[in-house]
């Protein structure tokens, strides 16, 4: 269908992810830039503890358990996957159309004009994906 480019800088993750997931299910391909600048509301340490607890569930070998990456763009892509019905073919096709980049990716100056920036009110307590990834290592 069409190609949409979203800028994640200063955007609340849940609101951005719901918009991205809905567009993916409609058949659009979505590129998400500046993944390291996405905001997650709430306590940073609690969020990191949840991810580490899920990672510990799969302790054993590399073939077992849930895998949560330690790189910002892959972590965002993994969390958006939770909003898609990946047990159905339409969810798997939608997930293939998602591309996430740290920084501007490979966009040219003409493509930067079409970037969609979502503006939301920032919560009182928040942290960026960059800070969360740093605590995961």
Backbone as a printed PyTorch tensor [residue, N CA C, xyz], in Angstrom:
tensor([[[  0.8430,  -1.1780,   0.0000],
         [  0.0000,   0.0000,   0.0000],
         [  0.8940,   1.2500,   0.0000]],

        [[  1.1120,   1.8460,   1.1580],
         [  1.9330,   3.0450,   1.2130],
         [  3.0250,   2.8820,   2.2710]],

        [[  4.0070,   3.7460,   2.1870],
         [  5.1300,   3.6970,   3.1170],
         [  5.0200,   4.8780,   4.0640]],

        [[  4.9910,   4.5950,   5.3640],
         [  4.9040,   5.6350,   6.3830],
         [  6.1860,   5.6500,   7.1900]],

        [[  6.6480,   6.8590,   7.5380],
         [  7.8630,   7.0150,   8.3420],
         [  7.4940,   7.7970,   9.5930]],

        [[  7.7310,   7.2040,  10.7590],
         [  7.4340,   7.8550,  12.0340],
         [  8.7320,   8.1880,  12.7510]],

        [[  8.7510,   9.3590,  13.3870],
         [  9.8910,   9.7830,  14.1940],
         [  9.5710,   9.5000,  15.6560]],

        [[ 10.4240,   8.7410,  16.3250],
         [ 10.1660,   8.3530,  17.6960],
         [ 10.7190,   9.3060,  18.7380]],

        [[ 11.3360,  10.3810,  18.3260],
         [ 11.9890,  11.2820,  19.2770],
         [ 10.9580,  11.9900,  20.1520]],

        [[ 11.0180,  11.7400,  21.4690],
         [ 10.1280,  12.3890,  22.4220],
         [  8.6970,  11.8870,  22.3960]],

        [[  8.4530,  10.7360,  21.7850],
         [  7.1070,  10.1870,  21.6770],
         [  6.9120,   9.0970,  22.7190]],

        [[  5.7280,   9.0420,  23.3130],
         [  5.4090,   8.0080,  24.2890],
         [  5.2660,   6.6740,  23.5610]],

        [[  5.9090,   5.6440,  24.0930],
         [  6.0030,   4.3800,  23.3730],
         [  4.6510,   3.7330,  23.1080]],

        [[  3.7960,   3.6400,  24.0980],
         [  2.5230,   2.9450,  23.9340],
         [  1.6410,   3.5810,  22.8780]],

        [[  1.6110,   4.8840,  22.8550],
         [  0.7890,   5.5850,  21.8660],
         [  1.3630,   5.4280,  20.4680]],

        [[  2.6790,   5.4990,  20.3570],
         [  3.3270,   5.3180,  19.0610],
         [  3.1450,   3.8850,  18.5600]],

        [[  3.3150,   2.9230,  19.4470],
         [  3.2250,   1.5140,  19.0570],
         [  1.8220,   1.1460,  18.6060]],

        [[  0.7940,   1.7100,  19.2340],
         [ -0.5670,   1.3940,  18.8110],
         [ -0.8690,   1.9590,  17.4250]],

        [[ -0.3530,   3.1480,  17.1340],
         [ -0.5420,   3.7390,  15.8030],
         [  0.2130,   2.9300,  14.7550]],

        [[  1.4390,   2.5300,  15.0740],
         [  2.2540,   1.7570,  14.1440],
         [  1.6210,   0.3930,  13.8870]],

        [[  1.1640,  -0.2850,  14.9300],
         [  0.5550,  -1.6040,  14.7730],
         [ -0.7210,  -1.5290,  13.9400]],

        [[ -1.5160,  -0.5040,  14.1430],
         [ -2.7480,  -0.3640,  13.3640],
         [ -2.4340,  -0.1400,  11.8880]],

        [[ -1.4210,   0.6890,  11.5940],
         [ -1.0470,   0.9190,  10.2010],
         [ -0.4540,  -0.3290,   9.5520]],

        [[  0.2870,  -1.1140,  10.3210],
         [  0.8280,  -2.3580,   9.7840],
         [ -0.2860,  -3.3350,   9.4330]],

        [[ -1.3030,  -3.4260,  10.2790],
         [ -2.4130,  -4.3360,  10.0180],
         [ -3.2850,  -3.8650,   8.8570]],

        [[ -3.2450,  -2.5740,   8.5560],
         [ -3.9830,  -2.0590,   7.3960],
         [ -3.2660,  -2.3720,   6.0890]],

        [[ -2.0100,  -2.7890,   6.1560],
         [ -1.2740,  -3.1500,   4.9600],
         [ -0.1810,  -2.1750,   4.5910]],

        [[  0.0490,  -1.1460,   5.3740],
         [  1.1000,  -0.1730,   5.0920],
         [  2.4350,  -0.6840,   5.6070]],

        [[  3.5210,  -0.2690,   4.9580],
         [  4.8490,  -0.5530,   5.4980],
         [  5.2850,   0.6510,   6.3180]],

        [[  5.8810,   0.3950,   7.4720],
         [  6.2140,   1.4470,   8.4220],
         [  7.6970,   1.3930,   8.7440]],

        [[  8.3290,   2.5630,   8.7050],
         [  9.7030,   2.7100,   9.1660],
         [  9.6870,   3.6110,  10.3830]],

        [[ 10.3800,   3.2070,  11.4170],
         [ 10.4260,   3.9390,  12.6740],
         [ 11.8580,   4.3940,  12.9150]],

        [[ 12.0830,   5.7140,  12.9310],
         [ 13.4310,   6.2410,  13.1190],
         [ 13.5660,   6.8120,  14.5260]],

        [[ 14.7950,   7.0130,  14.9580],
         [ 15.1260,   7.5240,  16.2920],
         [ 14.5090,   6.6690,  17.3940]],

        [[ 14.6960,   5.3680,  17.3130],
         [ 14.1130,   4.4520,  18.3000],
         [ 14.7110,   4.6450,  19.6900]],

        [[ 15.9350,   5.1210,  19.7750],
         [ 16.5680,   5.2690,  21.0780],
         [ 16.0170,   6.4490,  21.8600]],

        [[ 15.2820,   7.3470,  21.2120],
         [ 14.7360,   8.5370,  21.8680],
         [ 13.2750,   8.3830,  22.2720]],

        [[ 12.6930,   7.1960,  22.0950],
         [ 11.2990,   6.9590,  22.4730],
         [ 11.1860,   6.9660,  23.9910]],

        [[ 10.0990,   7.5480,  24.4940],
         [  9.8760,   7.6830,  25.9330],
         [  8.9970,   6.5380,  26.4340]],

        [[  9.3730,   5.9720,  27.5710],
         [  8.5470,   4.9890,  28.2700],
         [  8.1280,   5.6160,  29.5880]],

        [[  6.8280,   5.6850,  29.8320],
         [  6.3560,   6.3250,  31.0580],
         [  6.4670,   5.3560,  32.2320]],

        [[  6.6300,   5.8990,  33.4140],
         [  6.7220,   5.0910,  34.6130],
         [  8.1410,   5.0020,  35.1380]],

        [[  8.3140,   4.1310,  36.1110],
         [  9.6010,   3.9630,  36.7690],
         [ 10.5390,   3.1460,  35.8980]],

        [[ 11.7250,   3.6600,  35.6800],
         [ 12.7030,   3.0180,  34.8090],
         [ 13.1680,   1.6830,  35.3810]],

        [[ 13.4230,   1.6400,  36.6750],
         [ 13.9370,   0.4170,  37.2860],
         [ 12.9000,  -0.7020,  37.2740]],

        [[ 11.6300,  -0.3580,  37.4310],
         [ 10.5650,  -1.3520,  37.3870],
         [ 10.4320,  -1.9380,  35.9790]],

        [[ 10.5410,  -1.0930,  34.9660],
         [ 10.4460,  -1.5510,  33.5860],
         [ 11.6070,  -2.4850,  33.2450]],

        [[ 12.8190,  -2.1330,  33.6730],
         [ 13.9870,  -2.9680,  33.4260],
         [ 13.8490,  -4.2880,  34.1750]],

        [[ 13.3120,  -4.2480,  35.3930],
         [ 13.1250,  -5.4800,  36.1700],
         [ 12.1500,  -6.4330,  35.4840]],

        [[ 11.1020,  -5.8890,  34.8410],
         [ 10.1460,  -6.7430,  34.1220],
         [ 10.8080,  -7.4250,  32.9310]],

        [[ 11.6210,  -6.6820,  32.1920],
         [ 12.2970,  -7.2610,  31.0350],
         [ 13.3000,  -8.3230,  31.4860]],

        [[ 14.0450,  -8.0430,  32.5500],
         [ 15.0160,  -9.0200,  33.0410],
         [ 14.3360, -10.2650,  33.5910]],

        [[ 13.1690, -10.1090,  34.2100],
         [ 12.4310, -11.2710,  34.7110],
         [ 11.9510, -12.1490,  33.5650]],

        [[ 11.4900, -11.5210,  32.4830],
         [ 11.0610, -12.3070,  31.3220],
         [ 12.2450, -13.0040,  30.6730]],

        [[ 13.4010, -12.3400,  30.6770],
         [ 14.5910, -12.9570,  30.0960],
         [ 15.0340, -14.1450,  30.9440]],

        [[ 14.9090, -14.0650,  32.2690],
         [ 15.3180, -15.1510,  33.1610],
         [ 14.4070, -16.3700,  33.0250]],

        [[ 13.1780, -16.1710,  32.5470],
         [ 12.2740, -17.3110,  32.3570],
         [ 12.8600, -18.3120,  31.3790]],

        [[ 13.6500, -17.8410,  30.4450],
         [ 14.1930, -18.7170,  29.4160],
         [ 15.5950, -19.1770,  29.7020]],

        [[ 16.0250, -19.1420,  30.9540],
         [ 17.3910, -19.5730,  31.2720],
         [ 17.5290, -21.0520,  30.9490]],

        [[ 18.5440, -21.3920,  30.2540],
         [ 18.7740, -22.7700,  29.8250],
         [ 19.7260, -22.7480,  28.6650]],

        [[ 19.1900, -22.6620,  27.4850],
         [ 20.0350, -22.5290,  26.3060],
         [ 19.5000, -21.4120,  25.4380]],

        [[ 20.1750, -21.1490,  24.3600],
         [ 19.7730, -20.0430,  23.4990],
         [ 18.5050, -20.3520,  22.7220]],

        [[ 18.0890, -21.6070,  22.6830],
         [ 16.8890, -21.9830,  21.9360],
         [ 15.6230, -21.8410,  22.7590]],

        [[ 15.7640, -21.6550,  24.0740],
         [ 14.6010, -21.6500,  24.9430],
         [ 14.2600, -20.2280,  25.3950]],

        [[ 13.0080, -20.0520,  25.7330],
         [ 12.5920, -18.8610,  26.4490],
         [ 12.4080, -17.6140,  25.6230]],

        [[ 11.8030, -16.6040,  26.2250],
         [ 11.6190, -15.3280,  25.5400],
         [ 12.9490, -14.5990,  25.4220]],

        [[ 13.1460, -13.9980,  24.2800],
         [ 14.3880, -13.2750,  24.0330],
         [ 14.0840, -11.7900,  23.9430]],

        [[ 14.7320, -11.0130,  24.7630],
         [ 14.5970,  -9.5640,  24.7350],
         [ 15.9620,  -8.9830,  24.4110]],

        [[ 16.1060,  -8.3640,  23.2320],
         [ 17.4130,  -7.8620,  22.8210],
         [ 17.8860,  -6.6870,  23.6610]],

        [[ 19.1640,  -6.3880,  23.5350],
         [ 19.7760,  -5.3060,  24.3040],
         [ 20.1010,  -4.0980,  23.4270]],

        [[ 19.6010,  -4.0960,  22.2030],
         [ 19.8090,  -2.9870,  21.2770],
         [ 18.4800,  -2.2500,  21.1330]],

        [[ 18.5270,  -0.9250,  21.0620],
         [ 17.3210,  -0.1020,  21.1320],
         [ 16.3230,  -0.4130,  20.0160]],

        [[ 16.7740,  -0.4850,  18.7720],
         [ 15.8360,  -0.6920,  17.6790],
         [ 15.2140,  -2.0790,  17.7080]],

        [[ 15.9920,  -3.0800,  18.0910],
         [ 15.4440,  -4.4400,  18.1680],
         [ 14.4960,  -4.6090,  19.3460]],

        [[ 14.7730,  -3.9150,  20.4540],
         [ 13.8850,  -3.9720,  21.6070],
         [ 12.5310,  -3.3400,  21.2750]],

        [[ 12.5490,  -2.2120,  20.5710],
         [ 11.2990,  -1.5540,  20.1670],
         [ 10.5160,  -2.4460,  19.2140]],

        [[ 11.2080,  -3.0610,  18.2720],
         [ 10.5380,  -3.9520,  17.3240],
         [  9.9310,  -5.1520,  18.0480]],

        [[ 10.6220,  -5.6630,  19.0560],
         [ 10.1220,  -6.8000,  19.8360],
         [  8.8790,  -6.4280,  20.6290]],

        [[  8.8640,  -5.1940,  21.1640],
         [  7.7070,  -4.7710,  21.9550],
         [  6.5110,  -4.4600,  21.0600]],

        [[  6.7310,  -3.9690,  19.8520],
         [  5.6300,  -3.7420,  18.9130],
         [  5.0510,  -5.0750,  18.4540]],

        [[  5.8830,  -6.0990,  18.3930],
         [  5.4140,  -7.4330,  18.0040],
         [  4.3090,  -7.9340,  18.9270]],

        [[  4.3460,  -7.4970,  20.1910],
         [  3.3140,  -7.9080,  21.1380],
         [  1.9510,  -7.3400,  20.8260]],

        [[  1.8680,  -6.3050,  19.9990],
         [  0.5870,  -5.7110,  19.6260],
         [  0.0360,  -6.2980,  18.3320]],

        [[  0.7560,  -7.2180,  17.7310],
         [  0.3170,  -7.8320,  16.4780],
         [ -0.0950,  -9.2830,  16.7180]],

        [[ -1.0920,  -9.7610,  15.9850],
         [ -1.4990, -11.1720,  16.1270],
         [ -0.5520, -12.0830,  15.3550]],

        [[  0.5900, -12.4040,  15.9660],
         [  1.6240, -13.1130,  15.2280],
         [  1.3070, -14.5890,  15.0110]],

        [[  0.2390, -15.1020,  15.6160],
         [ -0.1610, -16.4750,  15.3630],
         [ -0.9810, -16.6000,  14.0850]],

        [[ -1.3360, -15.4790,  13.4710],
         [ -2.0750, -15.4820,  12.2090],
         [ -1.1700, -14.9600,  11.0940]],

        [[ -1.5180, -15.2840,   9.8930],
         [ -0.6890, -14.8920,   8.7520],
         [ -0.6520, -13.3820,   8.5760]],

        [[ -1.7720, -12.6920,   8.8510],
         [ -1.7840, -11.2380,   8.6630],
         [ -0.8600, -10.5460,   9.6660]],

        [[ -0.7150, -11.0950,  10.8620],
         [  0.1900, -10.5320,  11.8510],
         [  1.6480, -10.7660,  11.4800]],

        [[  1.9460, -11.9420,  10.9210],
         [  3.3090, -12.2340,  10.4930],
         [  3.7170, -11.3580,   9.3160]],

        [[  2.7880, -11.1550,   8.3720],
         [  3.0740, -10.2700,   7.2360],
         [  3.2470,  -8.8280,   7.6980]],

        [[  2.4430,  -8.4020,   8.6580],
         [  2.5500,  -7.0430,   9.1800],
         [  3.9020,  -6.8360,   9.8630]],

        [[  4.3520,  -7.8210,  10.6170],
         [  5.6360,  -7.7020,  11.3170],
         [  6.8070,  -7.6090,  10.3390]],

        [[  6.6850,  -8.2680,   9.1910],
         [  7.7470,  -8.1900,   8.1810],
         [  7.8330,  -6.8040,   7.5550]],

        [[  6.7360,  -6.0560,   7.5710],
         [  6.7210,  -4.7200,   6.9710],
         [  7.2390,  -3.6410,   7.9170]],

        [[  7.6140,  -3.9950,   9.1330],
         [  8.1100,  -3.0320,  10.1210],
         [  9.6290,  -2.9560,  10.0760]],

        [[ 10.1580,  -1.7420,   9.9970],
         [ 11.5980,  -1.5180,  10.0450],
         [ 11.8750,  -0.4670,  11.1030]],

        [[ 12.8240,  -0.7420,  12.0000],
         [ 13.1880,   0.1780,  13.0710],
         [ 14.6570,   0.5440,  12.9400]],

        [[ 14.9690,   1.8260,  13.1720],
         [ 16.3380,   2.3130,  13.0320],
         [ 16.7400,   3.1430,  14.2340]],

        [[ 18.0220,   3.0490,  14.5870],
         [ 18.6110,   3.9580,  15.5600],
         [ 19.1160,   5.1470,  14.7620]],

        [[ 18.7360,   6.3490,  15.1540],
         [ 19.0880,   7.5310,  14.3650],
         [ 18.1550,   7.6640,  13.1750]],

        [[ 18.6350,   8.2940,  12.1160],
         [ 17.7970,   8.5210,  10.9370],
         [ 17.7830,   7.3520,   9.9780]],

        [[ 18.5460,   6.3290,  10.2450],
         [ 18.5630,   5.1840,   9.3440],
         [ 19.2440,   5.5540,   8.0440]],

        [[ 18.6320,   5.1830,   6.9450],
         [ 19.2030,   5.4730,   5.6320],
         [ 18.3200,   6.4330,   4.8480]],

        [[ 17.6870,   7.3650,   5.5300],
         [ 16.7660,   8.2640,   4.8570],
         [ 17.4960,   9.4270,   4.2170]],

        [[ 17.0500,   9.7940,   3.0210],
         [ 17.5970,  10.9550,   2.3380],
         [ 16.8420,  12.2120,   2.7340]],

        [[ 17.2720,  13.3290,   2.1790],
         [ 16.6470,  14.6180,   2.5130],
         [ 15.2160,  14.6940,   2.0000]],

        [[ 14.9390,  14.0740,   0.8450],
         [ 13.5820,  14.1250,   0.3100],
         [ 12.6240,  13.2600,   1.1190]],

        [[ 13.1160,  12.1550,   1.7010],
         [ 12.2650,  11.3020,   2.5300],
         [ 12.0200,  11.9120,   3.9090]],

        [[ 12.9210,  12.7690,   4.3740],
         [ 12.7590,  13.3910,   5.6960],
         [ 11.5860,  14.3690,   5.7160]],

        [[ 11.1340,  14.8180,   4.5620],
         [  9.9780,  15.7230,   4.5030],
         [  8.6870,  15.0090,   4.8630]],

        [[  8.6260,  13.6990,   4.5950],
         [  7.4100,  12.9290,   4.8220],
         [  7.3330,  12.3020,   6.2070]],

        [[  8.2690,  12.6100,   7.0950],
         [  8.3030,  11.9960,   8.4230],
         [  7.1530,  12.5280,   9.2720]],

        [[  6.4280,  11.5930,   9.9190],
         [  5.3100,  11.9480,  10.7900],
         [  5.8270,  12.0110,  12.2230]],

        [[  5.5840,  13.1220,  12.8870],
         [  5.9990,  13.3230,  14.2830],
         [  4.7420,  13.3890,  15.1380]],

        [[  4.6130,  12.4740,  16.0980],
         [  3.4630,  12.4770,  17.0030],
         [  3.8030,  13.3160,  18.2240]],

        [[  2.9570,  14.2580,  18.5510],
         [  3.1890,  15.1230,  19.7090],
         [  2.1890,  14.7880,  20.8010]],

        [[  2.7090,  14.3400,  21.9240],
         [  1.8900,  14.0440,  23.0920],
         [  2.4750,  14.7700,  24.2870]],

        [[  1.6440,  14.9630,  25.2800],
         [  2.1190,  15.5640,  26.5260],
         [  3.0090,  14.5560,  27.2490]],

        [[  4.1840,  15.0050,  27.6760],
         [  5.1060,  14.1120,  28.3650],
         [  4.6090,  13.8280,  29.7740]],

        [[  4.7420,  12.5800,  30.2270],
         [  4.3390,  12.2570,  31.6000],
         [  5.3260,  12.8330,  32.6100]],

        [[  4.9310,  12.8040,  33.8720],
         [  5.7980,  13.3440,  34.9150],
         [  7.0500,  12.4890,  35.1040]],

        [[  6.8890,  11.1940,  35.0530],
         [  8.0120,  10.2810,  35.2680],
         [  8.1970,   9.4420,  34.0060]],

        [[  9.3380,   9.5920,  33.3630],
         [  9.5940,   8.8510,  32.1410],
         [ 11.0900,   8.6150,  31.9760]],

        [[ 11.4030,   7.7190,  31.0550],
         [ 12.7900,   7.4510,  30.6930],
         [ 12.8250,   7.0730,  29.2170]],

        [[ 13.9610,   7.2170,  28.6040],
         [ 14.0740,   6.8950,  27.1880],
         [ 14.5330,   5.4420,  27.0240]],

        [[ 14.3390,   4.9310,  25.8360],
         [ 14.7690,   3.5660,  25.5310],
         [ 16.2880,   3.4500,  25.6490]],

        [[ 16.9920,   4.5250,  25.3480],
         [ 18.4540,   4.5250,  25.4450],
         [ 18.8990,   4.2390,  26.8790]],

        [[ 18.2280,   4.8430,  27.8670],
         [ 18.5650,   4.6010,  29.2700],
         [ 18.2110,   3.1870,  29.6930]],

        [[ 17.0960,   2.6740,  29.1950],
         [ 16.6600,   1.3190,  29.5510],
         [ 17.6240,   0.2840,  28.9890]],

        [[ 18.0330,   0.4620,  27.7490],
         [ 18.9650,  -0.4710,  27.1250],
         [ 20.3040,  -0.4640,  27.8580]],

        [[ 20.7150,   0.7060,  28.3210],
         [ 21.9750,   0.7930,  29.0530],
         [ 21.9040,  -0.0140,  30.3510]],

        [[ 20.7490,  -0.0510,  31.0050],
         [ 20.5980,  -0.8210,  32.2300],
         [ 20.4480,  -2.3270,  31.9780]],

        [[ 20.0870,  -2.7200,  30.7730],
         [ 19.9340,  -4.1380,  30.4450],
         [ 21.2790,  -4.8330,  30.2550]],

        [[ 22.3270,  -4.1010,  30.0010],
         [ 23.6320,  -4.7140,  29.7210],
         [ 24.3750,  -5.0870,  30.9720]]])
